[in-house]
Amino acid sequence: MGACHKILFSYNGQYLIGLFYEVTSNVNPYAVKIWSTDDYSIRTHLHPIKCSIAVTSRHSAILYMAGKQKYGRGISLGLLDIDSCSLARELKSDPDTSIGDEIKRIILTKNEAYALVACTEYTSTFTCFVVFKLETTGIIINDDQPSLITGSMSNCTMILTRFNCDPNYTFSIVDSNNNGDQYMLTILRKNEMIIWQLNDGEILFNYDFNYLFNDTNQHQISDCQMNDNRLFIYLEQGFIYIWDITVPIGQFLLIANICDPLVS
């Protein structure tokens, strides 16, 4: 029996999902186990999977899982139906295209029209993003009715883009029409933000915030969070900066900067 390395709730809290390492001698070194939160009984015993990281859907009983392809150098994105604990869909990138070395993160856009898999490289500080477009049918997104059911999916399209950034510092960002499935915000290591679009990876806007500092040194980011379109950055020197970001006009409005000795 391997170790449990992550616990997740399903989107409606109905299930508790555990991800395990090296649970069997099976060719798949990972497994998922699901409990019901009604009485915390085991809904399904260990179910081998090929993916090393996972994230639950915010709208439906789907577990998104990402792992390296068994053959080739590409990425596989699996969609596990939590209700039945069966694989609903597996999407694969080009097996002949090398995509980073270690999978770090799955990023879902607001309406889950796109899923991004972030992979780091051992020989550089760059992060590769594999962008899968998930074309769904028969789905209505309604914040007042969270019981979304995943519709059928057509073949995905995939693009690959690569930035010099921490894999945790990329976020889905909504535009002025509250569309959260078109744009991403990435904070680069050189203290610059970029807004790029998902359909082709093109960079639309960039914002260099080195002007905030009195020196020419690169300032290390200790933490970065985003709530709606409000961005918070905490630098290792103890400075906190907060911006409101407006898409698609590319406005970066600095609304606060905090220097507190207790956080330095």
PATORKE-48951 format. One line per field, with one value per residue: residue number from 1; y, x negated, z of N, C-alpha, C in turn; residue in three letters. Coordinates in Angstrom, 3 decimals, decimal comma, always signed. Example, Ala and Ser with C-alpha at 12.3 -4.5 7.8 and 13.67 -1.06 7.14 Angstrom:
zalo c(1/2)
nY c(-5,690/-2,250)
nX c(-13,190/-12,850)
nZ c(+7,800/+7,080)
caY c(-4,500/-1,060)
caX c(-12,300/-13,670)
caZ c(+7,800/+7,140)
cY c(-3,300/+0,030)
cX c(-13,200/-12,900)
cZ c(+7,800/+7,870)
milo c(ala/ser)
# end
This chain:
zalo c(1/2/3/4/5/6/7/8/9/10/11/12/13/14/15/16/17/18/19/20/21/22/23/24/25/26/27/28/29/30/31/32/33/34/35/36/37/38/39/40/41/42/43/44/45/46/47/48/49/50/51/52/53/54/55/56/57/58/59/60/61/62/63/64/65/66/67/68/69/70/71/72/73/74/75/76/77/78/79/80/81/82/83/84/85/86/87/88/89/90/91/92/93/94/95/96/97/98/99/100/101/102/103/104/105/106/107/108/109/110/111/112/113/114/115/116/117/118/119/120/121/122/123/124/125/126/127/128/129/130/131/132/133/134/135/136/137/138/139/140/141/142/143/144/145/146/147/148/149/150/151/152/153/154/155/156/157/158/159/160/161/162/163/164/165/166/167/168/169/170/171/172/173/174/175/176/177/178/179/180/181/182/183/184/185/186/187/188/189/190/191/192/193/194/195/196/197/198/199/200/201/202/203/204/205/206/207/208/209/210/211/212/213/214/215/216/217/218/219/220/221/222/223/224/225/226/227/228/229/230/231/232/233/234/235/236/237/238/239/240/241/242/243/244/245/246/247/248/249/250/251/252/253/254/255/256/257/258/259/260/261/262/263/264)
nY c(-1,190/+2,138/+5,624/+8,110/+11,069/+13,277/+14,855/+15,418/+17,229/+16,510/+18,529/+19,230/+18,445/+15,874/+13,659/+12,337/+12,326/+10,441/+10,498/+8,271/+7,055/+4,545/+2,052/-0,548/-3,394/-2,924/-1,655/+0,970/+3,443/+4,925/+5,614/+6,048/+6,636/+6,605/+8,059/+8,230/+11,178/+11,137/+9,044/+8,438/+6,035/+3,618/+4,258/+3,338/+0,980/+0,934/+2,340/+1,902/+4,429/+6,440/+8,851/+11,559/+13,886/+15,696/+17,410/+18,567/+19,126/+22,246/+22,298/+19,858/+16,253/+15,402/+14,345/+15,789/+14,588/+14,415/+13,201/+11,767/+10,435/+6,935/+5,966/+7,798/+11,398/+13,067/+14,580/+13,254/+13,855/+12,944/+12,380/+11,582/+10,027/+10,653/+9,645/+7,058/+6,119/+5,708/+6,015/+8,739/+10,145/+10,486/+12,619/+13,488/+14,964/+15,813/+13,065/+13,209/+15,587/+17,136/+17,922/+19,602/+18,337/+17,615/+17,280/+19,771/+21,109/+21,476/+23,661/+25,093/+26,857/+29,341/+28,432/+25,982/+25,459/+25,251/+23,365/+23,539/+22,179/+22,420/+22,207/+21,781/+22,374/+20,548/+21,602/+24,324/+27,449/+27,658/+27,250/+25,007/+25,119/+23,097/+23,386/+22,401/+22,416/+22,028/+21,094/+21,406/+20,248/+21,017/+22,183/+24,366/+27,115/+28,189/+30,141/+30,038/+27,528/+24,995/+22,319/+21,084/+19,154/+17,236/+17,496/+15,883/+15,517/+16,864/+16,153/+17,369/+20,437/+21,391/+23,485/+24,628/+26,462/+28,485/+29,878/+31,923/+31,341/+30,761/+27,775/+28,039/+30,597/+31,434/+32,369/+32,013/+34,557/+36,866/+38,636/+41,878/+41,160/+39,144/+36,754/+33,931/+32,261/+32,805/+34,196/+34,311/+35,118/+35,621/+35,740/+36,704/+35,690/+37,846/+40,001/+40,909/+41,126/+39,251/+39,108/+36,628/+34,927/+32,074/+30,627/+30,681/+31,214/+33,729/+36,652/+39,348/+41,653/+43,320/+44,060/+45,755/+45,733/+46,591/+49,220/+49,928/+49,546/+50,616/+49,863/+47,921/+45,246/+41,874/+41,034/+38,586/+36,666/+35,705/+34,814/+34,566/+35,434/+35,266/+36,793/+36,798/+39,408/+40,640/+41,015/+39,787/+40,214/+39,061/+39,953/+38,700/+40,540/+41,664/+43,312/+44,042/+44,031/+45,108/+44,732/+45,807/+44,291/+44,800/+43,324/+43,260/+45,448/+45,646/+46,910/+47,677/+48,355/+49,688/+49,405/+49,279/+49,267/+47,641/+47,796/+46,078/+45,409/+43,006/+41,086/+40,811)
nX c(-0,853/-0,667/-1,424/+0,959/+1,230/+2,741/+5,844/+9,140/+12,221/+15,255/+17,093/+19,559/+19,277/+20,084/+18,489/+15,378/+12,102/+9,230/+5,838/+3,281/-0,111/-2,015/-0,504/-0,035/-1,462/-0,841/-1,048/-0,300/-1,295/+0,177/+3,192/+6,733/+9,074/+12,363/+14,638/+17,907/+19,443/+21,697/+21,884/+19,270/+18,399/+16,636/+16,787/+15,652/+13,066/+9,448/+8,562/+6,729/+4,829/+3,296/+2,238/+0,494/+1,178/+4,138/+7,314/+10,463/+13,531/+15,297/+17,928/+19,128/+19,337/+16,589/+13,232/+10,291/+7,321/+3,803/+0,964/-2,189/-2,464/-2,394/-3,810/-5,987/-6,482/-4,561/-1,650/+1,010/+4,407/+6,806/+10,282/+12,111/+15,070/+16,609/+18,880/+19,241/+16,703/+15,169/+13,295/+14,074/+13,094/+10,113/+7,558/+4,945/+1,768/-0,484/-2,510/-5,094/-6,132/-8,176/-7,409/-8,250/-9,473/-8,452/-5,239/-3,317/-0,913/+2,636/+4,721/+7,858/+10,178/+12,758/+15,350/+14,576/+13,911/+11,407/+8,510/+5,446/+2,212/-0,540/-4,009/-7,268/-10,771/-13,778/-16,257/-16,041/-14,446/-11,969/-8,437/-6,284/-3,193/-0,556/+2,217/+5,432/+8,343/+11,600/+14,331/+17,588/+20,975/+24,432/+24,430/+25,112/+23,970/+24,612/+24,627/+26,442/+27,371/+25,692/+25,536/+24,221/+24,066/+21,820/+21,500/+21,360/+18,150/+16,195/+13,409/+10,393/+8,514/+5,094/+2,584/-0,773/-2,660/-5,257/-6,824/-9,042/-8,583/-7,125/-5,292/-3,023/-2,112/-0,237/+2,905/+6,407/+8,317/+10,991/+12,912/+14,375/+16,957/+17,446/+16,475/+14,731/+13,053/+11,107/+8,703/+5,441/+3,447/+0,087/-2,661/-5,850/-9,293/-10,991/-9,792/-7,473/-4,228/-2,055/+0,687/+2,280/+3,834/+5,968/+6,654/+4,624/+2,250/+1,112/-0,524/+1,083/+0,991/-1,474/-3,057/-5,362/-6,597/-8,893/-9,466/-8,598/-10,566/-13,621/-15,999/-17,944/-17,741/-16,502/-13,517/-12,533/-9,586/-7,557/-4,984/-1,857/+1,381/+4,742/+7,903/+10,903/+10,453/+8,480/+5,201/+2,674/-0,574/-3,352/-6,492/-9,802/-11,272/-9,514/-7,516/-4,184/-2,000/+0,924/+3,112/+5,765/+7,026/+7,923/+9,534/+10,636/+8,880/+6,399/+5,562/+3,644/+4,055/+2,605/+3,570/+2,870/+0,065/-1,882/-4,023/-5,173/-6,823/-6,334/-5,852/-8,122)
nZ c(+0,000/-0,939/-0,198/+0,704/-1,037/-1,540/-0,727/-1,790/-2,154/-3,891/-6,299/-5,153/-2,590/-2,050/-2,284/-1,053/-2,079/-2,468/-3,410/-4,307/-4,024/-5,742/-5,285/-6,074/-7,790/-10,314/-13,703/-13,637/-11,498/-9,698/-7,815/-7,189/-4,599/-3,345/-1,103/+0,329/+1,525/+2,991/+4,883/+5,105/+4,132/+2,121/-1,216/-3,542/-3,994/-4,255/-7,297/-10,100/-11,734/-14,328/-13,818/-12,199/-10,833/-9,806/-10,069/-8,945/-10,739/-10,755/-11,285/-11,902/-11,479/-11,999/-12,169/-12,991/-14,343/-14,702/-16,473/-17,600/-20,896/-21,621/-23,784/-25,781/-25,544/-24,612/-22,961/-21,031/-20,443/-18,282/-17,745/-15,114/-14,242/-11,337/-10,091/-11,117/-11,025/-13,342/-16,374/-18,218/-20,370/-22,277/-23,122/-25,301/-25,803/-28,505/-29,044/-29,976/-29,287/-27,021/-23,702/-21,193/-17,973/-15,463/-14,201/-12,751/-12,173/-12,669/-14,365/-14,457/-16,470/-15,840/-16,730/-17,467/-20,088/-21,023/-20,170/-18,555/-18,424/-16,438/-16,730/-15,472/-16,258/-15,921/-16,569/-16,787/-15,818/-16,839/-17,502/-19,074/-20,776/-21,512/-23,400/-23,389/-25,243/-24,273/-25,739/-25,058/-25,025/-24,647/-22,111/-19,480/-17,795/-14,663/-11,934/-9,878/-9,949/-9,238/-9,939/-12,260/-15,203/-17,007/-20,464/-23,715/-25,275/-27,861/-30,059/-28,696/-29,045/-29,067/-27,768/-27,283/-25,031/-23,544/-20,748/-18,766/-15,718/-12,439/-11,934/-10,371/-10,568/-12,488/-13,737/-14,421/-15,942/-15,943/-18,425/-19,256/-19,803/-18,104/-18,949/-18,492/-19,954/-21,850/-21,416/-19,844/-16,994/-16,327/-14,130/-14,586/-13,948/-14,133/-12,938/-14,281/-15,708/-17,813/-20,082/-21,770/-24,545/-24,823/-27,105/-28,989/-27,690/-27,883/-26,674/-25,286/-23,657/-21,691/-18,564/-16,823/-13,638/-12,417/-12,025/-9,541/-7,716/-6,119/-7,110/-9,473/-9,258/-9,555/-8,063/-5,841/-5,885/-3,253/-2,749/-4,463/-5,305/-6,591/-6,729/-8,200/-10,368/-8,975/-8,023/-5,901/-4,763/-3,031/-2,051/-1,341/+0,062/+1,795/+0,884/-0,132/-2,842/-4,541/-7,210/-9,397/-12,243/-15,553/-18,224/-21,606/-22,063/-20,970/-18,562/-15,741/-12,589/-9,874/-6,636/-3,979/-1,778/+0,578/+3,302/+5,818/+8,781/+10,055/+8,175/+6,740)
caY c(+0,000/+3,368/+6,742/+9,079/+12,340/+14,411/+14,621/+16,408/+17,107/+16,718/+19,904/+19,465/+17,905/+14,555/+12,624/+12,637/+11,612/+10,314/+10,101/+7,434/+6,664/+3,181/+1,237/-1,943/-3,707/-2,627/-0,725/+2,317/+3,594/+5,772/+5,118/+6,944/+5,977/+7,549/+7,836/+9,044/+12,046/+10,921/+8,227/+8,208/+4,668/+3,537/+4,096/+2,481/+0,629/+1,530/+2,270/+2,346/+5,487/+6,700/+10,274/+11,864/+14,983/+15,769/+18,503/+18,312/+20,132/+23,127/+22,289/+18,531/+15,131/+15,018/+14,524/+15,981/+13,965/+14,627/+12,369/+11,564/+9,319/+5,732/+5,942/+9,156/+12,448/+13,972/+14,643/+12,732/+14,459/+12,029/+12,885/+10,469/+10,213/+10,300/+8,855/+5,652/+5,848/+5,188/+7,035/+9,273/+10,655/+10,705/+13,511/+13,359/+15,898/+15,183/+12,261/+13,502/+16,906/+17,104/+18,932/+19,689/+17,132/+17,261/+17,906/+20,479/+21,753/+21,562/+24,915/+25,093/+28,163/+29,502/+27,542/+24,724/+25,268/+24,912/+22,815/+23,733/+21,361/+23,139/+21,296/+22,462/+21,769/+20,352/+22,328/+25,755/+27,968/+27,850/+26,377/+24,735/+24,984/+22,374/+23,945/+21,562/+23,015/+21,020/+21,575/+20,715/+20,544/+20,777/+22,617/+25,739/+27,547/+29,012/+30,194/+29,722/+26,114/+24,403/+20,906/+21,001/+17,824/+17,343/+17,007/+15,153/+16,324/+16,567/+16,075/+18,615/+21,037/+21,583/+24,357/+24,572/+27,731/+28,318/+31,154/+31,853/+31,668/+29,714/+27,171/+28,409/+32,009/+31,652/+32,363/+32,357/+35,913/+37,133/+39,926/+42,800/+40,481/+38,029/+35,545/+33,439/+31,157/+33,308/+34,831/+33,899/+36,064/+34,954/+36,614/+36,208/+35,815/+39,135/+41,026/+41,388/+40,373/+39,182/+38,547/+35,914/+34,306/+30,624/+29,958/+30,563/+31,502/+35,053/+37,621/+40,540/+42,808/+43,068/+45,124/+45,643/+46,444/+46,905/+50,648/+50,091/+49,328/+51,646/+49,255/+47,182/+43,823/+41,095/+40,782/+37,260/+36,604/+34,654/+34,287/+35,278/+34,915/+36,069/+36,663/+37,454/+40,072/+41,358/+40,266/+40,049/+39,704/+39,251/+39,801/+38,201/+41,691/+42,066/+44,233/+43,483/+44,888/+44,640/+45,367/+45,436/+44,087/+44,858/+42,719/+43,085/+46,669/+45,496/+47,913/+47,170/+49,470/+49,440/+50,006/+49,285/+48,661/+47,494/+47,441/+45,802/+44,636/+41,697/+40,128/+40,797)
caX c(+0,000/-1,429/-1,003/+1,923/+0,511/+3,656/+7,256/+9,968/+13,670/+15,923/+17,585/+20,711/+18,991/+20,712/+17,455/+14,018/+11,269/+7,837/+4,878/+2,264/-1,310/-2,557/+0,391/-0,048/-2,520/-0,267/-1,830/+0,063/-1,828/+1,037/+4,564/+7,695/+10,035/+13,458/+15,541/+19,116/+19,446/+22,933/+21,531/+17,828/+18,116/+15,868/+17,639/+14,897/+11,735/+8,394/+8,774/+5,466/+4,858/+1,976/+1,934/-0,189/+1,847/+5,549/+8,109/+11,876/+14,329/+16,100/+19,308/+19,673/+18,664/+15,463/+11,880/+9,305/+6,063/+2,760/-0,227/-2,965/-2,018/-3,199/-4,711/-6,146/-6,904/-3,444/-0,848/+2,375/+5,366/+7,920/+11,478/+12,693/+16,423/+16,531/+20,057/+19,043/+15,259/+14,739/+12,681/+15,031/+12,409/+8,675/+7,072/+3,497/+1,020/-1,325/-3,532/-6,425/-6,548/-8,643/-6,686/-8,731/-9,963/-7,657/-3,912/-3,180/+0,364/+3,726/+5,457/+9,128/+10,794/+13,981/+16,405/+13,903/+13,796/+10,007/+7,708/+4,021/+1,301/-1,810/-5,144/-8,548/-11,931/-14,892/-17,452/-15,769/-13,420/-10,762/-7,277/-5,538/-1,755/+0,198/+3,566/+6,449/+9,674/+12,616/+15,556/+18,702/+22,290/+25,560/+24,089/+25,450/+23,314/+25,520/+24,107/+27,500/+27,696/+24,366/+25,586/+23,908/+23,786/+20,910/+22,049/+20,420/+17,010/+15,607/+11,960/+9,822/+7,389/+4,036/+1,464/-1,872/-3,360/-6,339/-7,227/-9,977/-7,720/-6,764/-4,037/-1,896/-1,789/+0,585/+4,301/+7,475/+8,780/+12,234/+12,957/+15,427/+18,234/+17,431/+16,082/+13,500/+12,520/+10,342/+7,434/+4,657/+2,468/-1,120/-3,674/-7,160/-10,349/-11,681/-8,900/-6,619/-2,989/-1,561/+2,008/+2,232/+5,106/+5,867/+6,898/+3,398/+1,073/+0,549/-0,596/+1,843/+0,543/-2,514/-3,155/-6,626/-6,459/-10,203/-9,514/-8,228/-11,738/-14,662/-17,234/-17,775/-17,781/-15,277/-12,942/-11,936/-8,203/-7,356/-3,630/-1,049/+2,741/+5,678/+9,312/+11,525/+9,400/+7,597/+3,957/+1,856/-1,946/-4,173/-7,904/-10,591/-11,765/-8,486/-6,564/-2,961/-1,393/+2,246/+3,581/+6,992/+6,642/+9,097/+9,385/+9,500/+8,128/+5,044/+5,264/+3,092/+4,227/+2,053/+4,495/+2,315/-1,226/-2,011/-5,322/-4,955/-7,980/-5,923/-5,821/-9,418)
caZ c(+0,000/-0,998/+0,646/+0,173/-1,169/-1,676/-0,454/-2,473/-2,145/-5,169/-6,434/-4,274/-1,274/-1,880/-2,221/-0,634/-3,038/-2,070/-4,439/-3,681/-4,751/-5,758/-4,474/-6,508/-8,747/-11,615/-14,515/-13,216/-10,137/-8,886/-7,681/-6,562/-3,721/-3,153/+0,023/+0,383/+2,705/+3,762/+6,049/+4,970/+3,720/+0,885/-2,396/-4,451/-3,537/-5,058/-8,740/-10,700/-12,738/-14,900/-13,663/-10,944/-10,140/-10,155/-9,517/-9,186/-11,433/-9,904/-11,763/-12,163/-10,802/-12,841/-11,655/-14,053/-13,948/-15,707/-16,339/-18,820/-21,712/-21,469/-24,926/-26,285/-24,607/-24,436/-21,741/-21,079/-19,528/-18,101/-17,070/-14,383/-13,733/-9,923/-9,723/-11,488/-10,943/-14,637/-17,217/-19,184/-21,568/-22,177/-24,166/-25,382/-26,630/-29,522/-28,362/-30,503/-28,796/-25,639/-22,923/-19,828/-17,313/-14,289/-14,163/-11,482/-11,870/-13,638/-14,220/-15,170/-16,626/-15,047/-17,211/-17,806/-21,527/-21,233/-19,075/-18,801/-17,629/-16,302/-16,540/-15,325/-16,911/-14,989/-16,994/-16,907/-14,911/-17,636/-17,347/-20,303/-20,592/-22,530/-23,317/-24,014/-25,371/-24,033/-26,360/-24,430/-25,591/-23,752/-20,758/-19,132/-16,574/-13,888/-10,579/-8,936/-10,082/-9,380/-10,283/-13,681/-15,716/-18,137/-21,723/-24,551/-25,666/-29,150/-29,971/-28,189/-29,731/-28,094/-28,099/-26,312/-24,854/-22,577/-20,167/-17,639/-14,594/-11,495/-12,423/-9,511/-10,716/-13,670/-13,299/-15,355/-15,660/-16,672/-19,105/-18,798/-19,981/-17,154/-19,665/-17,887/-20,746/-22,987/-21,099/-18,682/-16,465/-15,841/-13,546/-14,984/-12,933/-14,277/-12,398/-15,355/-15,900/-19,176/-20,333/-23,044/-24,880/-24,807/-28,385/-29,774/-26,871/-28,167/-25,583/-25,647/-22,868/-20,683/-17,557/-16,096/-12,368/-11,830/-11,694/-8,134/-6,874/-6,205/-7,614/-10,727/-8,953/-9,731/-6,747/-5,781/-5,416/-2,252/-2,886/-5,443/-5,291/-7,361/-6,380/-9,351/-11,130/-8,040/-7,878/-4,722/-4,870/-1,831/-2,374/-0,215/+0,827/+2,737/+0,270/-0,677/-3,847/-4,957/-8,442/-10,097/-13,635/-16,427/-19,545/-22,516/-22,376/-20,464/-17,537/-14,488/-11,669/-8,545/-5,674/-2,616/-1,483/+2,018/+3,836/+7,235/+9,289/+10,556/+7,077/+6,049)
cY c(+1,239/+4,454/+7,601/+10,437/+13,527/+13,964/+15,758/+16,160/+17,215/+18,079/+20,217/+18,894/+16,520/+13,453/+13,206/+11,735/+11,608/+9,854/+9,410/+7,195/+5,147/+2,206/-0,240/-2,158/-3,486/-1,653/+0,721/+2,528/+4,433/+5,168/+6,174/+6,100/+7,003/+7,106/+8,719/+9,907/+11,943/+10,140/+7,865/+6,745/+4,694/+3,310/+3,192/+2,195/+1,193/+1,268/+2,784/+3,429/+5,731/+8,099/+10,593/+13,008/+15,059/+16,980/+18,221/+19,469/+20,978/+23,032/+20,904/+17,468/+14,567/+15,299/+14,622/+15,451/+14,144/+13,747/+12,282/+10,359/+8,137/+5,618/+7,359/+10,138/+13,420/+13,852/+14,014/+13,456/+13,523/+12,691/+11,685/+10,844/+9,724/+9,422/+7,366/+5,190/+5,158/+6,332/+7,474/+9,693/+10,742/+11,500/+13,487/+14,451/+15,105/+14,383/+12,545/+14,859/+16,812/+18,254/+18,880/+18,339/+16,681/+18,027/+18,500/+20,874/+21,587/+22,849/+24,823/+26,526/+28,162/+28,517/+26,206/+24,410/+24,916/+24,282/+22,971/+22,813/+22,052/+22,157/+22,116/+21,675/+21,665/+21,247/+23,825/+26,161/+28,200/+26,846/+26,246/+24,564/+24,247/+22,795/+23,053/+22,342/+21,907/+21,544/+20,755/+21,131/+20,278/+21,186/+24,062/+26,064/+28,518/+28,991/+29,844/+28,245/+25,336/+22,945/+20,716/+19,562/+17,970/+16,749/+16,250/+16,083/+15,893/+16,450/+17,420/+19,159/+21,366/+22,572/+24,232/+25,939/+27,598/+29,697/+30,907/+32,298/+30,478/+29,099/+27,552/+29,834/+32,314/+31,444/+32,633/+33,709/+36,208/+38,501/+40,739/+42,208/+39,247/+36,692/+35,083/+32,322/+31,633/+33,702/+34,235/+35,035/+35,267/+36,005/+36,002/+36,447/+37,159/+40,295/+41,727/+40,510/+40,361/+38,619/+37,902/+35,173/+32,814/+29,975/+29,819/+30,876/+32,874/+35,940/+38,911/+41,786/+42,378/+44,294/+44,850/+46,423/+46,650/+48,376/+50,909/+50,039/+50,398/+51,096/+48,493/+45,671/+43,164/+40,701/+39,470/+37,325/+35,427/+34,031/+35,164/+34,627/+35,836/+35,747/+37,487/+38,111/+40,943/+40,478/+40,752/+39,422/+40,068/+38,955/+39,408/+39,341/+42,226/+43,024/+43,467/+44,495/+44,258/+45,452/+44,923/+45,400/+44,004/+44,300/+43,031/+44,356/+46,629/+46,552/+47,229/+48,327/+49,074/+50,155/+50,043/+48,727/+48,739/+47,092/+47,300/+44,956/+43,229/+40,646/+40,068/+39,743)
cX c(-0,887/-0,824/+0,021/+1,242/+1,430/+5,076/+8,058/+11,438/+14,175/+16,614/+18,732/+20,507/+19,557/+19,679/+16,145/+13,100/+9,830/+6,985/+3,701/+1,094/-1,493/-1,742/+0,367/-1,268/-2,056/-1,167/-1,505/-0,367/-0,951/+2,435/+5,417/+8,659/+11,093/+14,331/+16,783/+19,065/+20,754/+22,634/+20,044/+17,487/+17,352/+16,814/+16,962/+13,545/+10,699/+8,597/+7,505/+5,691/+3,434/+1,469/+1,411/+0,447/+3,289/+6,188/+9,563/+12,518/+15,080/+17,585/+19,930/+18,845/+17,563/+14,162/+10,938/+7,961/+5,046/+1,559/-0,966/-2,411/-2,964/-4,227/-4,786/-6,456/-5,786/-2,768/+0,520/+3,215/+6,567/+9,055/+12,182/+14,080/+16,442/+17,708/+19,840/+17,604/+14,772/+14,200/+13,658/+14,350/+10,924/+8,221/+5,546/+2,902/+0,178/-2,441/-4,945/-6,951/-6,930/-8,015/-7,177/-9,158/-9,079/-6,335/-3,686/-1,743/+1,350/+4,495/+6,721/+9,631/+12,163/+15,070/+15,866/+13,995/+12,362/+9,447/+6,252/+3,234/-0,051/-2,920/-6,428/-9,657/-13,076/-16,078/-17,228/-14,728/-12,095/-9,678/-6,590/-4,065/-1,162/+1,651/+4,521/+7,757/+10,711/+13,936/+16,720/+20,003/+23,349/+25,304/+24,482/+24,766/+24,232/+25,068/+25,162/+27,888/+26,403/+24,373/+25,405/+23,604/+22,924/+21,532/+21,007/+19,314/+16,490/+14,101/+11,387/+8,802/+6,353/+3,017/+0,430/-2,523/-4,285/-6,775/-8,214/-9,241/-7,605/-5,439/-2,812/-1,410/-1,132/+2,039/+5,225/+8,048/+9,995/+12,176/+14,144/+16,821/+18,356/+17,185/+14,740/+12,842/+11,710/+8,918/+6,779/+3,721/+1,296/-2,088/-5,032/-8,194/-11,060/-10,806/-8,105/-5,380/-2,643/-0,135/+1,951/+3,535/+4,917/+6,001/+5,643/+2,126/+0,476/+0,581/+0,080/+1,333/-0,595/-2,650/-4,400/-6,502/-7,797/-10,324/-9,190/-9,432/-12,788/-15,982/-16,913/-17,795/-16,442/-14,756/-12,169/-10,522/-8,052/-5,972/-2,867/+0,324/+3,625/+7,099/+10,111/+10,418/+8,516/+6,391/+3,172/+0,485/-2,708/-5,626/-8,697/-11,187/-10,731/-7,460/-5,364/-2,359/-0,078/+2,695/+5,006/+6,650/+7,905/+8,740/+10,671/+8,706/+6,710/+4,654/+4,800/+3,093/+3,711/+2,928/+3,941/+0,911/-1,456/-3,440/-5,197/-6,120/-7,608/-5,904/-7,131/-10,332)
cZ c(+0,000/-0,136/-0,069/+0,127/-1,382/-1,397/-1,082/-2,177/-3,583/-5,150/-5,485/-2,874/-1,032/-1,698/-1,687/-1,449/-2,553/-3,231/-3,765/-4,624/-4,675/-4,917/-4,847/-7,390/-10,181/-12,374/-14,168/-11,770/-9,210/-8,808/-7,004/-5,739/-3,352/-1,989/-0,149/+1,647/+3,487/+5,036/+6,064/+4,762/+2,399/-0,283/-3,411/-3,842/-4,512/-6,545/-9,410/-11,749/-13,225/-14,575/-12,272/-10,170/-10,617/-9,502/-9,860/-9,958/-10,417/-10,225/-11,866/-11,454/-11,692/-12,098/-12,849/-13,555/-15,068/-15,411/-17,659/-19,582/-21,552/-22,581/-25,498/-25,169/-24,281/-23,081/-22,009/-20,040/-19,460/-17,350/-16,434/-13,895/-12,291/-9,506/-9,985/-11,328/-12,217/-15,480/-18,289/-20,475/-21,280/-23,381/-24,146/-26,254/-27,631/-28,848/-28,837/-30,056/-27,329/-24,853/-21,479/-19,275/-16,155/-14,300/-12,783/-11,151/-13,015/-13,347/-15,064/-15,308/-15,954/-15,444/-17,689/-19,293/-21,906/-19,962/-19,461/-17,881/-17,638/-15,959/-16,438/-16,017/-15,916/-15,310/-17,135/-15,878/-15,643/-17,247/-18,698/-19,957/-21,784/-22,367/-24,108/-24,076/-25,258/-24,579/-25,831/-25,084/-24,547/-22,322/-20,577/-17,820/-15,858/-12,442/-9,548/-8,974/-10,321/-9,805/-11,782/-14,062/-16,961/-19,387/-22,512/-25,008/-27,024/-28,973/-29,560/-29,178/-28,681/-28,632/-26,983/-26,244/-23,652/-22,098/-19,025/-16,377/-13,653/-11,955/-11,603/-9,737/-12,058/-13,287/-14,473/-14,955/-16,528/-17,327/-18,615/-18,969/-19,093/-17,852/-19,125/-18,651/-21,948/-22,631/-19,856/-18,288/-15,909/-15,308/-13,836/-13,887/-13,003/-13,815/-13,495/-15,422/-17,378/-19,161/-21,709/-23,276/-25,144/-26,173/-29,230/-28,982/-27,074/-26,925/-26,029/-24,943/-21,954/-19,798/-16,722/-14,798/-11,657/-11,443/-10,223/-7,213/-7,130/-6,696/-8,895/-10,503/-9,270/-8,360/-6,762/-5,214/-4,463/-2,350/-3,865/-5,459/-6,128/-6,937/-7,369/-10,168/-10,249/-7,726/-6,673/-4,946/-3,599/-2,200/-1,137/+0,620/+1,810/+2,180/-0,287/-1,643/-4,303/-6,173/-8,765/-11,583/-14,494/-17,795/-20,316/-22,817/-21,822/-19,454/-16,255/-13,494/-10,289/-7,519/-4,258/-2,635/+0,023/+2,366/+5,339/+7,744/+9,757/+9,436/+6,315/+6,640)
milo c(met/gly/ala/cys/his/lys/ile/leu/phe/ser/tyr/asn/gly/gln/tyr/leu/ile/gly/leu/phe/tyr/glu/val/thr/ser/asn/val/asn/pro/tyr/ala/val/lys/ile/trp/ser/thr/asp/asp/tyr/ser/ile/arg/thr/his/leu/his/pro/ile/lys/cys/ser/ile/ala/val/thr/ser/arg/his/ser/ala/ile/leu/tyr/met/ala/gly/lys/gln/lys/tyr/gly/arg/gly/ile/ser/leu/gly/leu/leu/asp/ile/asp/ser/cys/ser/leu/ala/arg/glu/leu/lys/ser/asp/pro/asp/thr/ser/ile/gly/asp/glu/ile/lys/arg/ile/ile/leu/thr/lys/asn/glu/ala/tyr/ala/leu/val/ala/cys/thr/glu/tyr/thr/ser/thr/phe/thr/cys/phe/val/val/phe/lys/leu/glu/thr/thr/gly/ile/ile/ile/asn/asp/asp/gln/pro/ser/leu/ile/thr/gly/ser/met/ser/asn/cys/thr/met/ile/leu/thr/arg/phe/asn/cys/asp/pro/asn/tyr/thr/phe/ser/ile/val/asp/ser/asn/asn/asn/gly/asp/gln/tyr/met/leu/thr/ile/leu/arg/lys/asn/glu/met/ile/ile/trp/gln/leu/asn/asp/gly/glu/ile/leu/phe/asn/tyr/asp/phe/asn/tyr/leu/phe/asn/asp/thr/asn/gln/his/gln/ile/ser/asp/cys/gln/met/asn/asp/asn/arg/leu/phe/ile/tyr/leu/glu/gln/gly/phe/ile/tyr/ile/trp/asp/ile/thr/val/pro/ile/gly/gln/phe/leu/leu/ile/ala/asn/ile/cys/asp/pro/leu/val/ser)
# end
